[in-house]
Amino acid sequence: MNKKLVISIMIGFFVLYLNGSVKFEKVDKETILKTSQEWQDNYHNYTVDPSILEILKTKAEGLKIDVYLGLWCSDSRHNVPGFIKIIDSIENPDLVVNYYAVERKPSKDVKYFIDEYNVERVPTFIFYKNGKEIGRIIENPKKTLYDDFLEIIF
């Protein structure tokens, strides 16, 4: 094979690699919380507000949330366990939550973790109602997890 052709193909694959999404996989909440003692502690130490929880329970029907997180990421380690505890406390079987663990970006030139959903930072919580995106919490809540959650679903 021509040396220039091989180099061109290698450069093409490299460019595709840098511009593509990083690897991610669906994980369950148990796997997330078993990542380290700190994840477990953040879950157990998160305080669930019963008054806000009742409001969330009434609005959970038909809601789907996709959570993209990094098991290596300090913002994920800080925010995802509390979110999981809120979801566990809602106890609504109609509420669908999917968790996806993403790898680190291979380079600063890679903009998105997940191109298809424009996930640029982790954690990213994407809320859907009736199949349409209604809001996101990106990296850290603007106020609190509860406040941002409520703002999105109302």
Secondary structure, DSSP 8 states (H G I E B T S, - for coil): --HHHHHHHHHHHHHHHHHS---EEEE-HHHHHTT-HHHHHHHHH----HHHHHHHHHH-TTEEEEEEE-TT-HHHHHHHHHHHHHHHHH--TT-EEEEEEE---SSTT---SBGGGTB-SSSEEEEEETTEEEEEEESS-SS-HHHHHHHHH-
